């Protein structure tokens, strides 16, 4: 009788790459050939498969030879810790004598995805082909302990990845590990978020490939990737990749013994907005050398994404920009130099604090001791309401600072700003300080007041600008700023300006006004004619967001200038209105027949605190205070008395506006 079935039970069977426990096999001889089936409590294979439990298998076309066995078409069921319960198709060709194994698995399931795997194991060599489609990243996390140490594993687990990945890969290796490999991948609906939500992505589509080659503990690699859909946020930058795709490629090598990376060719680009080409060297995760060239072809789209988020709370927080910029960085052994070339760049601050048109030149910065020369030109600019004409600067940078290499003149309105010295320095705490001194050559008050929207003033504005210093967001002047205006001299002392281009700038100063011509002053503000000279002061001045919130001010007749002192009817009426007295009194008395009056002294003061002005004049009266005291010349004489001591600041401003808009008393 012929044998048609053989049952074999093996307690334990092992080889270098294979280990089986409680292996039970059954062999049936059929007309089609050898049919093999069996089961095992546990089979151990090389990583990453490791241990398979409750294994059952069936092979309809098998061959069992002295040196091994083979199965060309089989079905395998097993349980694996990371894969769960599986039913896959396989083929195997095992030569136990030569320790050569060929294994193919198809339709391995992983949380809705499918993996096909082909592994070839030889005595000193192995290779694997992997085709994985639509693998869930959350399911893939279970495999990460096989490949990552705890430090990186904890970081990845905190990011809660979502989405699917498809991978086609070929790996070659030996007993020491991977020797070479090539892989292509595609992520769909990729999403992640770290614990603080500072790194977030949604619906990312990414494609890429990598090739690896390991020789003498040195990895040579080429990586390329593109992100073509979805949104990504990396505090504080947000990118809509559907609108502006990003591509990246890197070529380099990694030396494992020295933990040294050489990134010889880095290319990064985003649509038509910018492109970067760079090389870098990194040892023990610390950069030792970087060289990079960046071209920003569309500054108007680059600024909102890559610059504006970092400028919150600064003077560059909300700009409209256009033009092109190209820059280069060279950094090695903590020594660096940075160059930026501007081509037809326009900058406008949305709060109308400044703007510049047609900026061109080469800006340079370095911490090296070797100086670098740079230059900048512009067609026109504006600082607040002040027009600045075309100009250029030539500077030299060295050791985290720069200075002008020559005196420079810049047109300002119809005058000129002469810069004698300008320097800037970055301190060790990264704070920026700068200093400046120069001359302000005559600017007509007509052009200045028109630009500022003030009442038209006459005369010239000029002065010496002593040493001006900016440090820790504060601008101070070492000395006094002298200004020639209203044919007199105004000296500004103790000037400080904090956060000048910020949300709430604060200005502090003490001001002395000497020998101002009242005829020019009253003509400017159109309050009626007053002749003579006055001297005054504004001490403890504080402006918040350019509005006065505190000062001690007074203006009075100059004692050492006894020239002719005349005041008109209209001026008397207007001063009476400012002081809170009854207006129109002249037009109702016999004095209406006189156009002008002589006066001996005049003066007015205001002590502003908490939006209330404490007012006074040149001396107290029986009921109030004298603003104008008659005498000093031929009659008629007239006194102007103020009756209101405490005035709401807003109310006082309304009185002054009413004075400016008044056509004067009506004489009948």
HELIX and SHEET records of a PDB file:
HELIX    1   1 UNK A  137  UNK A  140  1                                   4    
HELIX    2   2 UNK A  141  UNK A  146  5                                   6    
HELIX    3   3 UNK A  150  UNK A  157  1                                   8    
HELIX    4   4 UNK A  299  UNK A  302  1                                   4    
HELIX    5   5 UNK A  303  UNK A  307  3                                   5    
HELIX    6   6 UNK A  308  UNK A  311  5                                   4    
HELIX    7   7 UNK A  445  UNK A  452  1                                   8    
HELIX    8   8 UNK A  518  UNK A  525  1                                   8    
HELIX    9   9 UNK A  569  UNK A  578  1                                  10    
HELIX   10  10 UNK A  586  UNK A  588  5                                   3    
HELIX   11  11 UNK A  590  UNK A  593  5                                   4    
HELIX   12  12 UNK A  649  UNK A  661  1                                  13    
SHEET    1   A14 UNK A   5  UNK A  15  0                                        
SHEET    2   A14 UNK A  18  UNK A  30 -1                                        
SHEET    3   A14 UNK A  33  UNK A  44 -1                                        
SHEET    4   A14 UNK A  51  UNK A  65 -1                                        
SHEET    5   A14 UNK A  68  UNK A  80 -1                                        
SHEET    6   A14 UNK A  84  UNK A  95 -1                                        
SHEET    7   A14 UNK A 100  UNK A 110 -1                                        
SHEET    8   A14 UNK A 113  UNK A 121 -1                                        
SHEET    9   A14 UNK A 126  UNK A 136 -1                                        
SHEET   10   A14 UNK A 162  UNK A 174 -1                                        
SHEET   11   A14 UNK A 177  UNK A 193 -1                                        
SHEET   12   A14 UNK A 199  UNK A 215 -1                                        
SHEET   13   A14 UNK A 218  UNK A 234 -1                                        
SHEET   14   A14 UNK A 237  UNK A 240 -1                                        
SHEET    1   B25 UNK A   5  UNK A  15  0                                        
SHEET    2   B25 UNK A  18  UNK A  30 -1                                        
SHEET    3   B25 UNK A  33  UNK A  44 -1                                        
SHEET    4   B25 UNK A  51  UNK A  65 -1                                        
SHEET    5   B25 UNK A  68  UNK A  80 -1                                        
SHEET    6   B25 UNK A  84  UNK A  95 -1                                        
SHEET    7   B25 UNK A 100  UNK A 110 -1                                        
SHEET    8   B25 UNK A 113  UNK A 121 -1                                        
SHEET    9   B25 UNK A 126  UNK A 136 -1                                        
SHEET   10   B25 UNK A 162  UNK A 174 -1                                        
SHEET   11   B25 UNK A 177  UNK A 193 -1                                        
SHEET   12   B25 UNK A 199  UNK A 215 -1                                        
SHEET   13   B25 UNK A 218  UNK A 234 -1                                        
SHEET   14   B25 UNK A 246  UNK A 255 -1                                        
SHEET   15   B25 UNK A 260  UNK A 270 -1                                        
SHEET   16   B25 UNK A 274  UNK A 283 -1                                        
SHEET   17   B25 UNK A 286  UNK A 296 -1                                        
SHEET   18   B25 UNK A 319  UNK A 332 -1                                        
SHEET   19   B25 UNK A 335  UNK A 349 -1                                        
SHEET   20   B25 UNK A 354  UNK A 366 -1                                        
SHEET   21   B25 UNK A 372  UNK A 378 -1                                        
SHEET   22   B25 UNK A 391  UNK A 397 -1                                        
SHEET   23   B25 UNK A 401  UNK A 404 -1                                        
SHEET   24   B25 UNK A 415  UNK A 426 -1                                        
SHEET   25   B25 UNK A 408  UNK A 412 -1                                        
SHEET    1   C22 UNK A   5  UNK A  15  0                                        
SHEET    2   C22 UNK A  18  UNK A  30 -1                                        
SHEET    3   C22 UNK A  33  UNK A  44 -1                                        
SHEET    4   C22 UNK A  51  UNK A  65 -1                                        
SHEET    5   C22 UNK A  68  UNK A  80 -1                                        
SHEET    6   C22 UNK A  84  UNK A  95 -1                                        
SHEET    7   C22 UNK A 100  UNK A 110 -1                                        
SHEET    8   C22 UNK A 113  UNK A 121 -1                                        
SHEET    9   C22 UNK A 126  UNK A 136 -1                                        
SHEET   10   C22 UNK A 162  UNK A 174 -1                                        
SHEET   11   C22 UNK A 177  UNK A 193 -1                                        
SHEET   12   C22 UNK A 199  UNK A 215 -1                                        
SHEET   13   C22 UNK A 218  UNK A 234 -1                                        
SHEET   14   C22 UNK A 246  UNK A 255 -1                                        
SHEET   15   C22 UNK A 260  UNK A 270 -1                                        
SHEET   16   C22 UNK A 274  UNK A 283 -1                                        
SHEET   17   C22 UNK A 286  UNK A 296 -1                                        
SHEET   18   C22 UNK A 319  UNK A 332 -1                                        
SHEET   19   C22 UNK A 335  UNK A 349 -1                                        
SHEET   20   C22 UNK A 354  UNK A 366 -1                                        
SHEET   21   C22 UNK A 380  UNK A 383 -1                                        
SHEET   22   C22 UNK A 386  UNK A 388 -1                                        
SHEET    1   D29 UNK A   5  UNK A  15  0                                        
SHEET    2   D29 UNK A  18  UNK A  30 -1                                        
SHEET    3   D29 UNK A  33  UNK A  44 -1                                        
SHEET    4   D29 UNK A  51  UNK A  65 -1                                        
SHEET    5   D29 UNK A  68  UNK A  80 -1                                        
SHEET    6   D29 UNK A  84  UNK A  95 -1                                        
SHEET    7   D29 UNK A 100  UNK A 110 -1                                        
SHEET    8   D29 UNK A 113  UNK A 121 -1                                        
SHEET    9   D29 UNK A 126  UNK A 136 -1                                        
SHEET   10   D29 UNK A 162  UNK A 174 -1                                        
SHEET   11   D29 UNK A 177  UNK A 193 -1                                        
SHEET   12   D29 UNK A 199  UNK A 215 -1                                        
SHEET   13   D29 UNK A 218  UNK A 234 -1                                        
SHEET   14   D29 UNK A 246  UNK A 255 -1                                        
SHEET   15   D29 UNK A 260  UNK A 270 -1                                        
SHEET   16   D29 UNK A 274  UNK A 283 -1                                        
SHEET   17   D29 UNK A 286  UNK A 296 -1                                        
SHEET   18   D29 UNK A 319  UNK A 332 -1                                        
SHEET   19   D29 UNK A 335  UNK A 349 -1                                        
SHEET   20   D29 UNK A 354  UNK A 366 -1                                        
SHEET   21   D29 UNK A 372  UNK A 378 -1                                        
SHEET   22   D29 UNK A 391  UNK A 397 -1                                        
SHEET   23   D29 UNK A 401  UNK A 404 -1                                        
SHEET   24   D29 UNK A 415  UNK A 426 -1                                        
SHEET   25   D29 UNK A 432  UNK A 444 -1                                        
SHEET   26   D29 UNK A 460  UNK A 471 -1                                        
SHEET   27   D29 UNK A 474  UNK A 478 -1                                        
SHEET   28   D29 UNK A 488  UNK A 498 -1                                        
SHEET   29   D29 UNK A 481  UNK A 485 -1                                        
SHEET    1   E33 UNK A   5  UNK A  15  0                                        
SHEET    2   E33 UNK A  18  UNK A  30 -1                                        
SHEET    3   E33 UNK A  33  UNK A  44 -1                                        
SHEET    4   E33 UNK A  51  UNK A  65 -1                                        
SHEET    5   E33 UNK A  68  UNK A  80 -1                                        
SHEET    6   E33 UNK A  84  UNK A  95 -1                                        
SHEET    7   E33 UNK A 100  UNK A 110 -1                                        
SHEET    8   E33 UNK A 113  UNK A 121 -1                                        
SHEET    9   E33 UNK A 126  UNK A 136 -1                                        
SHEET   10   E33 UNK A 162  UNK A 174 -1                                        
SHEET   11   E33 UNK A 177  UNK A 193 -1                                        
SHEET   12   E33 UNK A 199  UNK A 215 -1                                        
SHEET   13   E33 UNK A 218  UNK A 234 -1                                        
SHEET   14   E33 UNK A 246  UNK A 255 -1                                        
SHEET   15   E33 UNK A 260  UNK A 270 -1                                        
SHEET   16   E33 UNK A 274  UNK A 283 -1                                        
SHEET   17   E33 UNK A 286  UNK A 296 -1                                        
SHEET   18   E33 UNK A 319  UNK A 332 -1                                        
SHEET   19   E33 UNK A 335  UNK A 349 -1                                        
SHEET   20   E33 UNK A 354  UNK A 366 -1                                        
SHEET   21   E33 UNK A 372  UNK A 378 -1                                        
SHEET   22   E33 UNK A 391  UNK A 397 -1                                        
SHEET   23   E33 UNK A 401  UNK A 404 -1                                        
SHEET   24   E33 UNK A 415  UNK A 426 -1                                        
SHEET   25   E33 UNK A 432  UNK A 444 -1                                        
SHEET   26   E33 UNK A 460  UNK A 471 -1                                        
SHEET   27   E33 UNK A 474  UNK A 478 -1                                        
SHEET   28   E33 UNK A 488  UNK A 498 -1                                        
SHEET   29   E33 UNK A 506  UNK A 517 -1                                        
SHEET   30   E33 UNK A 533  UNK A 544 -1                                        
SHEET   31   E33 UNK A 547  UNK A 557 -1                                        
SHEET   32   E33 UNK A 596  UNK A 609 -1                                        
SHEET   33   E33 UNK A 566  UNK A 568 -1                                        
SHEET    1   F34 UNK A   5  UNK A  15  0                                        
SHEET    2   F34 UNK A  18  UNK A  30 -1                                        
SHEET    3   F34 UNK A  33  UNK A  44 -1                                        
SHEET    4   F34 UNK A  51  UNK A  65 -1                                        
SHEET    5   F34 UNK A  68  UNK A  80 -1                                        
SHEET    6   F34 UNK A  84  UNK A  95 -1                                        
SHEET    7   F34 UNK A 100  UNK A 110 -1                                        
SHEET    8   F34 UNK A 113  UNK A 121 -1                                        
SHEET    9   F34 UNK A 126  UNK A 136 -1                                        
SHEET   10   F34 UNK A 162  UNK A 174 -1                                        
SHEET   11   F34 UNK A 177  UNK A 193 -1                                        
SHEET   12   F34 UNK A 199  UNK A 215 -1                                        
SHEET   13   F34 UNK A 218  UNK A 234 -1                                        
SHEET   14   F34 UNK A 246  UNK A 255 -1                                        
SHEET   15   F34 UNK A 260  UNK A 270 -1                                        
SHEET   16   F34 UNK A 274  UNK A 283 -1                                        
SHEET   17   F34 UNK A 286  UNK A 296 -1                                        
SHEET   18   F34 UNK A 319  UNK A 332 -1                                        
SHEET   19   F34 UNK A 335  UNK A 349 -1                                        
SHEET   20   F34 UNK A 354  UNK A 366 -1                                        
SHEET   21   F34 UNK A 372  UNK A 378 -1                                        
SHEET   22   F34 UNK A 391  UNK A 397 -1                                        
SHEET   23   F34 UNK A 401  UNK A 404 -1                                        
SHEET   24   F34 UNK A 415  UNK A 426 -1                                        
SHEET   25   F34 UNK A 432  UNK A 444 -1                                        
SHEET   26   F34 UNK A 460  UNK A 471 -1                                        
SHEET   27   F34 UNK A 474  UNK A 478 -1                                        
SHEET   28   F34 UNK A 488  UNK A 498 -1                                        
SHEET   29   F34 UNK A 506  UNK A 517 -1                                        
SHEET   30   F34 UNK A 533  UNK A 544 -1                                        
SHEET   31   F34 UNK A 547  UNK A 557 -1                                        
SHEET   32   F34 UNK A 596  UNK A 609 -1                                        
SHEET   33   F34 UNK A 612  UNK A 616 -1                                        
SHEET   34   F34 UNK A 646  UNK A 648 -1                                        
SHEET    1   G34 UNK A   5  UNK A  15  0                                        
SHEET    2   G34 UNK A  18  UNK A  30 -1                                        
SHEET    3   G34 UNK A  33  UNK A  44 -1                                        
SHEET    4   G34 UNK A  51  UNK A  65 -1                                        
SHEET    5   G34 UNK A  68  UNK A  80 -1                                        
SHEET    6   G34 UNK A  84  UNK A  95 -1                                        
SHEET    7   G34 UNK A 100  UNK A 110 -1                                        
SHEET    8   G34 UNK A 113  UNK A 121 -1                                        
SHEET    9   G34 UNK A 126  UNK A 136 -1                                        
SHEET   10   G34 UNK A 162  UNK A 174 -1                                        
SHEET   11   G34 UNK A 177  UNK A 193 -1                                        
SHEET   12   G34 UNK A 199  UNK A 215 -1                                        
SHEET   13   G34 UNK A 218  UNK A 234 -1                                        
SHEET   14   G34 UNK A 246  UNK A 255 -1                                        
SHEET   15   G34 UNK A 260  UNK A 270 -1                                        
SHEET   16   G34 UNK A 274  UNK A 283 -1                                        
SHEET   17   G34 UNK A 286  UNK A 296 -1                                        
SHEET   18   G34 UNK A 319  UNK A 332 -1                                        
SHEET   19   G34 UNK A 335  UNK A 349 -1                                        
SHEET   20   G34 UNK A 354  UNK A 366 -1                                        
SHEET   21   G34 UNK A 372  UNK A 378 -1                                        
SHEET   22   G34 UNK A 391  UNK A 397 -1                                        
SHEET   23   G34 UNK A 401  UNK A 404 -1                                        
SHEET   24   G34 UNK A 415  UNK A 426 -1                                        
SHEET   25   G34 UNK A 432  UNK A 444 -1                                        
SHEET   26   G34 UNK A 460  UNK A 471 -1                                        
SHEET   27   G34 UNK A 474  UNK A 478 -1                                        
SHEET   28   G34 UNK A 488  UNK A 498 -1                                        
SHEET   29   G34 UNK A 506  UNK A 517 -1                                        
SHEET   30   G34 UNK A 533  UNK A 544 -1                                        
SHEET   31   G34 UNK A 547  UNK A 557 -1                                        
SHEET   32   G34 UNK A 596  UNK A 609 -1                                        
SHEET   33   G34 UNK A 624  UNK A 630 -1                                        
SHEET   34   G34 UNK A 619  UNK A 621 -1                                        
SHEET    1   H34 UNK A   5  UNK A  15  0                                        
SHEET    2   H34 UNK A  18  UNK A  30 -1                                        
SHEET    3   H34 UNK A  33  UNK A  44 -1                                        
SHEET    4   H34 UNK A  51  UNK A  65 -1                                        
SHEET    5   H34 UNK A  68  UNK A  80 -1                                        
SHEET    6   H34 UNK A  84  UNK A  95 -1                                        
SHEET    7   H34 UNK A 100  UNK A 110 -1                                        
SHEET    8   H34 UNK A 113  UNK A 121 -1                                        
SHEET    9   H34 UNK A 126  UNK A 136 -1                                        
SHEET   10   H34 UNK A 162  UNK A 174 -1                                        
SHEET   11   H34 UNK A 177  UNK A 193 -1                                        
SHEET   12   H34 UNK A 199  UNK A 215 -1                                        
SHEET   13   H34 UNK A 218  UNK A 234 -1                                        
SHEET   14   H34 UNK A 246  UNK A 255 -1                                        
SHEET   15   H34 UNK A 260  UNK A 270 -1                                        
SHEET   16   H34 UNK A 274  UNK A 283 -1                                        
SHEET   17   H34 UNK A 286  UNK A 296 -1                                        
SHEET   18   H34 UNK A 319  UNK A 332 -1                                        
SHEET   19   H34 UNK A 335  UNK A 349 -1                                        
SHEET   20   H34 UNK A 354  UNK A 366 -1                                        
SHEET   21   H34 UNK A 372  UNK A 378 -1                                        
SHEET   22   H34 UNK A 391  UNK A 397 -1                                        
SHEET   23   H34 UNK A 401  UNK A 404 -1                                        
SHEET   24   H34 UNK A 415  UNK A 426 -1                                        
SHEET   25   H34 UNK A 432  UNK A 444 -1                                        
SHEET   26   H34 UNK A 460  UNK A 471 -1                                        
SHEET   27   H34 UNK A 474  UNK A 478 -1                                        
SHEET   28   H34 UNK A 488  UNK A 498 -1                                        
SHEET   29   H34 UNK A 506  UNK A 517 -1                                        
SHEET   30   H34 UNK A 533  UNK A 544 -1                                        
SHEET   31   H34 UNK A 547  UNK A 557 -1                                        
SHEET   32   H34 UNK A 596  UNK A 609 -1                                        
SHEET   33   H34 UNK A 624  UNK A 630 -1                                        
SHEET   34   H34 UNK A 640  UNK A 642 -1                                        
END                                                                             
